[in-house]
Amino acid sequence: MKLFFYYGKDWKAFASAIVNYTEKYEDTANLATINTNANFVLEYSANKEELAKALAWSKKLVEKESDNADYKKTYEALKEKL
């Protein structure tokens, strides 16, 4: 992934890049990747705007697959962090 090359292990900056990339380019039909990105933002970002975007992605995942426990877990954790 090119983003990792540019940001290395600066996880805060990388989380910001993930948000921008996901918002502009990520395939929203790839639910597992969207959830991975949301979890990354959850873990490494304290920025309320970034967390709110990840929460919105997560909410859509739960709406699409309401039986998926991983998606629900991410959604609830993001709500708590905000």
C-alpha positions in Angstrom: 0.0 0.0 0.0 1.4 3.4 -1.0 0.0 5.2 1.9 2.1 3.2 4.3 5.2 4.0 2.3 4.6 7.7 2.8 3.6 7.7 6.4 5.6 4.8 7.8 4.8 4.2 11.4 3.3 7.6 12.1 0.0 6.0 12.9 -1.9 9.3 13.6 -0.9 10.7 10.2 -1.6 7.3 8.6 -5.1 7.2 10.2 -5.8 10.7 8.7 -4.6 9.4 5.3 -6.9 6.3 5.6 -9.9 8.6 6.3 -9.1 10.7 3.2 -8.5 7.7 1.0 -11.6 5.9 2.2 -13.8 8.9 1.6 -12.5 9.5 -1.9 -11.4 6.2 -3.4 -12.3 3.1 -1.4 -14.8 0.6 -2.8 -17.7 0.9 -0.5 -19.0 -2.5 -1.6 -15.9 -4.0 0.1 -17.4 -4.2 3.5 -14.4 -6.0 5.2 -12.0 -3.3 4.0 -14.2 -0.5 5.2 -14.5 -2.1 8.6 -10.7 -2.6 8.7 -10.3 1.1 7.9 -12.8 2.1 10.6 -11.0 0.0 13.2 -7.7 1.6 12.3 -9.2 5.1 12.8 -10.7 3.9 16.0 -7.4 2.7 17.3 -5.1 5.4 16.2 -7.1 8.7 15.8 -8.3 11.1 18.5 -9.6 13.5 15.9 -13.4 13.9 16.4 -14.0 14.6 12.7 -12.1 11.5 11.6 -13.9 9.4 14.2 -17.2 10.7 13.0 -16.5 9.7 9.5 -15.4 6.2 10.6 -18.6 6.0 12.6 -20.7 6.8 9.5 -18.9 4.1 7.6 -19.5 1.7 10.4 -23.2 2.6 10.7 -23.6 1.7 7.0 -21.9 -1.6 7.5 -24.2 -2.5 10.4 -27.2 -1.5 8.3 -26.0 -3.7 5.4 -25.1 -6.7 7.5 -26.9 -6.4 10.8 -25.9 -9.9 11.9 -22.2 -9.3 11.6 -20.7 -9.1 15.1 -17.5 -7.5 14.0 -19.3 -4.6 12.4 -21.4 -4.1 15.4 -18.4 -4.2 17.7 -16.6 -1.5 15.7 -19.8 0.6 15.5 -20.3 0.5 19.3 -16.6 1.2 20.0 -16.7 4.2 17.7 -19.9 5.6 19.4 -18.2 5.2 22.8 -15.0 7.0 21.7 -17.0 9.9 20.4 
